[in-house]
C-alpha cells in the first residue's frame, strides 16, 4: 500500500528536510516515527526539500508499507512519536503511480517580513525583521517580471545542484498586512535559495535603494553576484505542493484549491 501524508513543521531546530548522517532533519524524525508504527523501516519521498531553518505548512510525502493500519492510526501514531515541532496533518491511501515529488504540478512558498522599528519576540522564529520602511507596492510591481519560464541564475545559490536554471514561475504577490510584508510565490519548481535570493533583492527595492526595473535587469543578466543578499531562512515557509484533482488529495494541495 502507498500512503500520502501532509506534514507541518517548524524548521528552526533542524538542518533542513533531507536526512543527514549526524545533524537532525525533519525527514529522519518522520521516518523514525513511521517505522515504529509500521514495525519495519520506512523511507519517505517528499514534494520539496527545505533548507535549515525553513518551515513547512503542508509538506507532502509518500511511503510504501505492507502494514495494515487505519489512516487515523497513522496520523495519531506518528504525532505521538514526533517532536512537538513536527505534526502529521492527514494520511491518505494513494495509487501506486502517485509520487509526492514527480506528481506535483507546482510548489508554493511564503516569505514573511516583520516591518517595524522593533524586532520580533513572539514571532521571531517565523519572520524576518526589517526595521526600515518597505514599499510593498513597489516590491509587487518589481516582482511581476518573474512569472513565466526564465533562466533564474541570478537567484540561484552557487551550491545549487539542479541540472539547469530554467523554472516556470506561475505567480508572485507582494502585499502588506499590518506590520508584515508578505511575499507569495508559486512555481513548477525552485532552485536552491531561489525564493530567499528573490526576496533579498526585493528588500532593496522596497527600501528605495534600487529602482523597480532593477529586478528585471537582474533576471536578464543571470548573474548571482549582482543580485541582493540571501534573505534569512526564518521568514520562509513551504506552503506545500499542488496536485491534479484525480489523485483525490485534500483541497489544500489540490489544483482546484483557491488562495495562497
C-alpha positions as CSV (number, residue, x, y, z in Angstrom):
1,X,0.0,0.0,0.0
2,X,1.2,3.5,-0.8
3,X,0.2,6.2,1.7
4,X,0.5,10.0,1.3
5,X,0.9,12.3,4.4
6,X,0.6,16.0,4.9
7,X,3.2,17.3,7.4
8,X,3.6,20.6,9.2
9,X,6.9,21.5,10.9
10,X,8.9,24.3,12.5
11,X,12.3,24.1,10.8
12,X,14.2,26.2,13.4
13,X,16.0,23.3,15.1
14,X,16.6,21.2,12.0
15,X,19.4,21.1,9.5
16,X,16.7,21.0,6.8
17,X,14.3,18.4,5.4
18,X,16.8,16.0,4.0
19,X,18.2,13.2,6.2
20,X,21.9,13.5,7.1
21,X,24.2,11.2,8.9
22,X,24.6,13.4,12.0
23,X,22.5,16.6,12.2
24,X,18.8,16.4,13.0
25,X,16.5,16.6,10.0
26,X,12.7,16.6,9.5
27,X,12.9,13.6,7.2
28,X,14.8,11.5,9.8
29,X,12.3,12.1,12.7
30,X,9.3,11.4,10.4
31,X,10.8,8.2,9.2
32,X,11.7,7.1,12.7
33,X,8.1,7.7,13.9
34,X,6.5,5.9,10.9
35,X,8.9,3.0,11.3
36,X,7.7,2.4,14.9
37,X,4.1,2.4,13.7
38,X,4.7,0.2,10.7
39,X,7.1,-2.2,12.6
40,X,9.5,-2.1,9.7
41,X,11.9,0.6,8.3
42,X,10.1,3.3,6.4
43,X,11.6,5.6,3.8
44,X,9.7,8.6,2.6
45,X,9.8,10.8,-0.5
46,X,8.8,14.4,-0.3
47,X,7.3,17.1,-2.6
48,X,10.1,19.6,-2.0
49,X,13.2,19.7,0.3
50,X,13.6,22.7,2.5
51,X,16.8,24.2,3.9
52,X,17.9,24.6,7.5
53,X,15.5,26.9,9.4
54,X,12.8,26.9,6.8
55,X,9.3,25.8,7.9
56,X,6.6,23.6,6.3
57,X,2.9,24.3,6.3
58,X,1.8,21.2,4.4
59,X,4.8,19.2,3.1
60,X,3.5,16.1,1.2
61,X,5.3,12.8,1.4
62,X,4.6,9.2,0.4
63,X,5.8,5.8,1.5
64,X,5.1,2.2,0.9
65,X,4.1,-0.3,3.6
66,X,2.5,-3.8,3.8
67,X,1.3,-2.9,7.4
68,X,-2.4,-2.6,7.8
69,X,-3.4,0.5,9.9
70,X,-6.3,2.8,9.5
71,X,-5.5,6.4,8.4
72,X,-6.3,7.8,11.8
73,X,-3.8,5.4,13.3
74,X,-1.0,6.7,11.1
75,X,-1.8,10.3,12.0
76,X,-2.1,9.8,15.7
77,X,0.7,7.3,16.0
78,X,3.1,9.4,14.1
79,X,2.3,12.6,16.1
80,X,2.8,10.7,19.4
81,X,6.3,9.7,18.2
82,X,7.3,13.0,16.8
83,X,8.9,16.1,18.5
84,X,6.5,18.9,19.2
85,X,7.9,20.9,16.2
86,X,6.6,18.3,13.7
87,X,3.0,17.0,13.2
88,X,1.3,14.8,10.6
89,X,-1.9,16.6,9.5
90,X,-3.5,13.8,7.4
91,X,-2.9,10.4,5.9
92,X,-4.5,9.0,2.8
93,X,-4.0,5.9,0.6
94,X,-3.0,6.7,-2.9
95,X,-2.4,4.9,-6.2
96,X,1.0,3.2,-6.6
97,X,1.6,5.6,-9.5
98,X,1.5,8.6,-7.2
99,X,4.8,10.2,-6.3
100,X,5.0,13.1,-3.9
101,X,7.7,14.9,-5.9
102,X,7.1,13.9,-9.5
103,X,3.3,14.1,-9.4
104,X,3.3,17.7,-8.1
105,X,2.4,20.3,-10.6
106,X,3.6,23.3,-8.6
107,X,5.0,24.3,-5.3
108,X,4.2,27.4,-3.1
109,X,6.3,29.4,-0.7
110,X,5.5,32.3,1.6
111,X,8.0,34.8,3.0
112,X,7.0,37.0,5.9
113,X,8.8,40.2,6.8
114,X,8.1,42.0,10.0
115,X,8.4,45.6,9.1
116,X,8.5,47.8,12.2
117,X,11.2,49.7,14.2
118,X,11.2,47.0,17.0
119,X,12.4,43.4,16.5
120,X,10.0,40.4,17.0
121,X,9.7,38.5,20.2
122,X,6.7,36.1,19.8
123,X,7.1,35.6,16.1
124,X,10.9,35.7,15.9
125,X,11.2,32.2,14.6
126,X,8.8,32.7,11.7
127,X,9.6,36.2,10.3
128,X,12.5,38.2,9.1
129,X,12.8,41.6,10.7
130,X,13.3,44.8,8.6
131,X,13.3,48.0,10.6
132,X,13.4,50.4,7.6
133,X,10.0,51.2,6.0
134,X,9.2,49.0,3.0
135,X,7.1,49.9,0.0
136,X,5.1,46.7,-0.7
137,X,3.5,48.1,-3.8
138,X,7.0,48.8,-5.4
139,X,8.1,45.3,-4.4
140,X,5.0,43.8,-6.0
141,X,5.4,45.8,-9.2
142,X,9.0,44.8,-9.5
143,X,8.2,41.1,-9.0
144,X,5.8,41.0,-11.9
145,X,8.8,40.3,-14.3
146,X,9.2,36.9,-12.7
147,X,6.1,35.0,-13.9
148,X,6.8,32.8,-16.9
149,X,9.7,30.5,-17.9
150,X,13.1,32.1,-17.3
151,X,16.7,31.4,-16.5
152,X,16.8,32.1,-12.8
153,X,20.6,32.0,-12.5
154,X,20.6,35.5,-10.9
155,X,18.7,34.0,-7.9
156,X,20.4,30.6,-7.8
157,X,22.7,29.5,-5.0
158,X,26.3,28.7,-6.0
159,X,25.8,25.3,-4.3
160,X,22.6,24.5,-6.4
161,X,22.8,21.1,-7.9
162,X,19.9,21.4,-10.3
163,X,20.5,20.2,-13.9
164,X,19.6,23.6,-15.3
165,X,18.4,27.1,-14.1
166,X,15.2,27.4,-16.0
167,X,12.0,27.4,-14.0
168,X,8.4,28.5,-14.6
169,X,7.0,30.9,-12.0
170,X,3.2,30.9,-12.0
171,X,2.6,33.9,-9.8
172,X,4.2,36.3,-7.4
173,X,2.3,38.5,-5.0
174,X,3.7,41.0,-2.5
175,X,1.3,42.7,-0.1
176,X,1.2,44.5,3.2
177,X,-0.8,43.0,6.1
178,X,-0.5,45.4,9.0
179,X,3.1,45.3,10.2
180,X,4.1,42.5,7.9
181,X,5.0,42.4,4.2
182,X,4.2,39.0,2.7
183,X,5.7,37.6,-0.4
184,X,3.8,34.6,-2.0
185,X,5.4,32.8,-4.9
186,X,4.3,29.7,-6.8
187,X,6.3,27.9,-9.5
188,X,6.6,24.5,-11.1
189,X,9.8,24.0,-9.1
190,X,12.5,26.1,-7.4
191,X,16.3,26.4,-7.4
192,X,18.3,26.2,-4.2
193,X,17.8,29.5,-2.3
194,X,15.7,30.9,-5.2
195,X,13.0,32.4,-3.1
196,X,15.3,33.8,-0.4
197,X,17.5,35.4,-3.1
198,X,14.5,36.9,-4.8
199,X,13.3,38.4,-1.5
200,X,16.8,39.7,-0.7
201,X,16.7,41.7,-3.9
202,X,13.0,42.8,-3.4
203,X,14.0,44.2,0.0
204,X,16.5,46.6,-1.6
205,X,13.7,47.8,-4.0
206,X,11.2,48.1,-1.1
207,X,13.7,50.3,0.8
208,X,14.1,52.5,-2.2
209,X,17.8,51.6,-2.7
210,X,17.1,50.1,-6.1
211,X,14.6,51.1,-8.9
212,X,11.6,48.9,-9.7
213,X,13.2,47.9,-13.0
214,X,16.3,46.5,-11.3
215,X,14.7,43.1,-10.7
216,X,14.1,42.7,-14.4
217,X,17.7,43.7,-15.1
218,X,19.0,41.1,-12.7
219,X,16.8,38.4,-14.3
220,X,18.0,39.2,-17.8
221,X,21.6,39.4,-16.6
222,X,21.6,35.9,-15.0
223,X,24.5,36.9,-12.7
224,X,24.0,36.0,-9.0
225,X,26.9,38.3,-7.9
226,X,24.9,41.4,-9.0
227,X,21.7,40.5,-7.1
228,X,20.8,41.2,-3.5
229,X,21.8,39.1,-0.5
230,X,20.1,35.9,0.5
231,X,17.3,36.7,2.9
232,X,17.3,34.8,6.3
233,X,15.7,31.3,6.4
234,X,13.4,32.2,9.4
235,X,10.9,34.1,7.3
236,X,10.3,31.3,4.7
237,X,7.6,28.7,4.8
238,X,6.9,26.0,2.3
239,X,3.1,26.2,2.0
240,X,3.0,23.0,0.0
241,X,2.7,21.5,-3.4
242,X,-0.4,21.3,-5.7
243,X,-1.6,18.1,-7.4
244,X,-4.1,17.3,-10.1
245,X,-7.6,16.5,-8.6
246,X,-7.7,12.9,-9.8
247,X,-5.2,11.9,-7.0
248,X,-8.0,12.7,-4.5
249,X,-5.8,14.6,-2.0
250,X,-7.1,17.2,0.4
251,X,-8.2,20.6,-1.1
252,X,-5.2,22.4,0.4
253,X,-2.8,20.6,-2.0
254,X,-5.2,20.2,-4.9
255,X,-5.0,22.3,-8.1
256,X,-8.7,23.2,-7.7
257,X,-7.9,24.9,-4.4
258,X,-8.1,28.7,-4.3
259,X,-6.0,31.1,-2.3
260,X,-2.3,31.1,-1.4
